[in-house]
């Protein structure tokens, strides 16, 4: 998270620099890059969490195991998170209902921590059967949404993302690009949608927080002029 | 009323009462909470420390069977088997422990011989083991059948490929260094180099290759050129997959038979099972670290929101402590009720913190802070609590509900997590309510007290009223003061000296933070920890050695220590057979030596032989593997991709093998290069052998004793460390007493209250005796200086001109009104007297000037009573100048005056008693006419000094001004003062503008077209701008005419001009012309006026600023932006304009465009003064704060708390040096960093008065206005340092 951390609080600290960025598109790009890097980082870490069970004591190639998944997975996750993180505030704006609930960095951090926790649980906790695992994760994801989002648009978008992402994964698996060690639900893991949902909510939360900052800057600017 | 509402009200009421309770008894409640936390954490002591160390379990060797896979017999019956002792182990490990000795040791052997031939025997042994076959009824079994077959090494271990076995039995011996090839060994010239080629250069905790192959810790192997014991030990490690008792038994029997070990007391009775916990690898650490980073970010972002409290960090710490101790309490409580945590604490901890959260704490703080400030602390806490009670309860219920749902997932791990979380939530709530609320109440109270001290109104002349019912310990700040007579003036403040050398500051910093002390303490703790933690194996072996020593068997084992023979090698002619156990040497030599039986040896040889250390087997050999790294086995297995995490291995009792080699064998095994190696032969025999023989203890004894000494050394070191720490502590106390840096003066404020800088750095204060300029009777109101001269004006209307270098009083210009009166009656006395005064004042003698006022009044005193006996005895304090007041008053009452103008307001009213009417009456009665005659002047006192007032009479007629201008009543008090060259421009309340000669005290010219008081003056080059009370602005120009002839006396107008020189010679005449008037520049009185860069800026009470061009007095801009009257204005050559108003705001403007650059809300109350440097803006306000702002961004850099009443006293010495005034002192600050450089106390503490004004002169002198006297402080070194 080091990378994501240094960047995400960045805009808040270096106010003058960001405010010097006049054009909206540059701002958009900065947000996109921040979200992309957070997404890549989370993908690497969570992937490591998933494969951890099979990792031996002191594998000689620790670094290699971080990048053990296919090279295209982290960029895909990063792109997806950038898209999601930009989409959420955009939809908020178009719906005309700005998101007001718990708009603070501490809340965002909490959200990210819970998301990592959900991943952790899915990877580490021994469940009796997969249905139990899926149900638990679904409940946790809904709880995440209720705790940190509580907006209908967020829920809808989250469900949509989960559906789409699962579909894409399914297609990939059908085409043999990717495979799961122990598929239990049409060749994929049944908890996948829950993770995607929670991830969507989390990235949306971060994106909204970043966008909030941009709004502030723009508001200040217009105020000054 | 619905149920919810009723519930809500009840909860709110309960919280209210609770808040009252907490705020009333903070200390008992905090103590109680602390006890609760400790009590709940007590069960934690029983928990094993988190760590990944292996766990052991021992079973007897006899009838050993691998434990069944499913251990259902465990239920019910209590057994001491650990939970992990289930199923077969990963492997059985058999170590064959070889001790080898070349004996006897002839002197011609090399050091290499100690280990060369013993190591070569390893190949033979390995062959024997490999070829061992058990034949019995069930068929034949070879090693291949039972051993652990390993496959490839992990691909990353290419360099170990030749050294570790692959595709076969896992059998390790030192021979692996040479690929188990005896030839390779014999041709290897450098054995030690081969062995050490894979040793890591750096410190490493995990097992090295040498440890793996030798099977004993490196220092026990004896493969070294400097060993003294000449005994080499190593192990051959066999790893079995299955436990085959018969095979193992036969192998053991065979090896024992081949290489019998005499006096071996190893009991070989028990199997040790070692269970390895899951190790946290780097791969697992990354997600863990990530979660922790997220956690810290969360805590950071949360605590950042705490605001408006006294100590932000204190509260943040309290919040974190609340959460952490609630977690500890939850674990402790769960353990108390028999629930042992099975989850990895480190892993779930961040999630627990996130679940419990800091939100409640923040909400509480916010709600308490937002209660009305003027309420009592108790009530504030109670209100804050009760207003948030409902949401807190609701949140808690929600969280509990969610966790309850989690509990019903029936997944054990989640259930456990939920259980912890529930208990944690409840205990967190408990702590929030008791601990955090109380801390908050203390904090709020501290803030209130600090606020109270700060806000104490200056009018309150009585000692500050202490709030009733506050605990006494909070009143430290207040307690400092009450003894002082003026409470207005506050504590005397501090004064600092010049910038200290950097290293001194570092030392101060170290001393202040007690860094060294803390580091030493921490170091000691860490050291003790390391001592205790890293050596458990040693401690254990020591203990076991002690235990076995006491048992008979142990004694037997240690008996063969050849102590006596070693001590007396030569004087003991008899063979030591009586001491040695009789069977000790013989079987060994008989069995192992091939060619040389020891029997025929002569007594002499026996004597020579006896000191040779015997191969002994003690109990410590039985568990030598304990001395190996605890990662030894996991490392070995991990090479073959076998994890030991959460599994166990079983260690079989070692098989002892003793090899005795005779010198011939040692010589045979020698490599041709060994002889030529750098190692010299074994020195001069007696010396070297004596060296060895002086080490009489057997290996076992040496080790045991080594342990003892180790711990003795450890204990001694510990004691020494403690003593050292105590000593340093004492030294520290002696040299750095707590109150260092504070002068002992009781009235001075304590260190914590110093306006110290952000680093808390408060440099030592010094005291210097300043040059005190006395002479004013009343408080000094206006100060002006041009670097050479200093002009001051007091409330009484006297103007004094001082030499800024020496402090001599050059001229005095008394108040014209008084002068007029004096000149009528007693001008002789007056002149005489003031001459005396001046000569006194010029020397700056304090004692003369101290009693000068009576002296001054005495001459006048007697006449009035005799003449006007019915008149009250009035002093100049009382203003009866009603005519002047009548003229001036109309605009005044309507105008709310800013505070700093209050002095001027008072000045207006204290014009002194106007005796003119009385005088007139006397004149009428006595038939005298008022005389303005120079003749009355005393001839002696020098012509320069006092005649000025009298001469004024001569001027007006010349200039054609009406003489009634000079009517005494028309002269107002002085409201503004400017000085340039030797000309003083004085603006009076009467609207009169006067130009005086500073040196000679002569009025050069005056102008009185308008009767509205001059509130501000600017004197730039030859231009004078006067701002008036009615809002008009007058531009004057000064024309100088040089005297035509030297004969011309002053007062006679000369016609020549010297326009360029700013210094007007005394013989010049100066004329002042009104060039332009802006009649209505502002709607309301002009309060601020500044000019620079050809621009003139006015600030008025009508909330606006105006910018004029100086040349043509054309108004360029009207600046609007303040919501209150303008109180102060600053402009400099860079055309940057700053203005401060009564609204507490500071605006920065661009004078070129007239646009507002930035707008800061700076102070609570008026901005009293404002100045800028190239990089920052410095403002002071009625709140006695000096704030420093970044000039370009308008961001507040820092602020300095001033003493009460000294708020506006500040001056900029250079671009990075700020001087502020305090209670009898002056402080110097580094502007860039906000560090306090030095505080200088002026004079004695007892007479400390607040420095009201500070004027910085060019020659590094500072003039401070302490009421009626001025202090001239020289700070040459400051400038030297900084420029």
Interface residues (C-beta under 8 A of the other chain):
Chain A: X1 X2 X5 X9 X16 X45 X46 X48 X49 X52 X55 X56 X57 X58 X59 X60 X61 X62 X65 X66 X104 X105 X106 X108 X109 X110 X112 X113 X114 X116 X117 X120 X121 X124 X125 X126 X127 X128 X132 X135 X136 X139 X143
Chain B: X154 X155 X156 X157 X206 X279 X281 X282 X283 X284 X286 X287 X289 X290 X291 X293 X294 X295 X297 X298 X301 X302 X304 X305 X347 X350 X351 X354 X357 X358 X402 X405 X406 X409 X410 X411 X412 X413 X414 X634 X635 X638 X641 X643 X644 X645 X1193
